[in-house]
Each structure stands twice: as C-alpha cells, then as structure tokens.
C-alpha cells in the first residue's frame, strides 16, 4: 500500500511539474509576443501630395532627414535663447513635456527648434520629453492625440510628477517667448493659451 501511494505521489508530482513547465513556457511566449506588439515604432513618415511628413512618436534625429533638416537646423541655429528668462525654468526638470507638432506646419517649424534649443541650454533630460507628429487632421499613427484636445500645432503640454497637466502652450507663446510661457507654467501661473476652450 505504501509503495502504491509513493508511486501515485511521484506520478502526480511529475504531472504537476509538466504542467508548471508548460504554463511557464506559454507565459513566456505570451509575454514575448505582447512585448513585441508593444514595441515602439519611432520616426515614421508618410508622403502626401508629394510632401513628406512625420507621423507618430519621433526622436530628434528624425529631423536630420533631408525633408526636415533645412528648416529645423536654420531655426535652431539662428534662435537666440532669452537667457535672463531661463532663471524661471530652474524647476522644469521636475516636469515632463509632451509636444505635438506638424512637420508641414510653419508654427511647428518655428517653435520646435526653439524649444529644443531652450531645453539644450538648461540641460533638460531627454527622457522627460516626448514628441509626436500629426497629419493635417491632427491625427497620429497610434492615436497619441486622443483625449488631449490637440486642435492646433504645435501644442506643448507640461505635466507634473503625478502626470497631471499643469499647463500648455498652443501654436505660439502668449508672452511672445517660449521661455516666459514655460516659466509661468512651472511657477504655477500659466497664461491662458492661444485657442483655449476656456
């Protein structure tokens, strides 16, 4: 009887181990498939009416493409950062920025290079800035604009550490200077953005 019981326990343990191994393999496969599906695809572009435009999340290096480099580099090189206004941005590192632009849009072509130059000047961490390009209907490839009220570009959204929006700049800075509008947001006195629904 004891021998039969021991055989039964061994058999049950083997079956349980097989189940555990099969479940582990299945879980690993499912996780790998999910991770692959969730992998970011950056720097996508489309061509409409013979013009190339970025769509979706992109990195700064995408602006080195021949279709974007001229306007980006020219504005970046010629913009003079308002150094006295940078004092108000000393706490910007405590925030994250999300920027929606259109590579086809003159306002985006002006403000995005300026923003990059300001952020470079204050050594803003790259991992706290996310940039998205939208088409002329203000749509992105993966719907990143959904629920964010993107009606005009560029739209620069500032979030606190709890991922709560604390302010935004829409199309162009209200004060005339990105440095000033960003400082107002960081200091808790955001200006009413252009094209605000309020």
Order of alpha helices (4+ residues) and beta strands (2+ residues): alpha-beta-beta-alpha-beta-alpha-beta-beta-beta-alpha
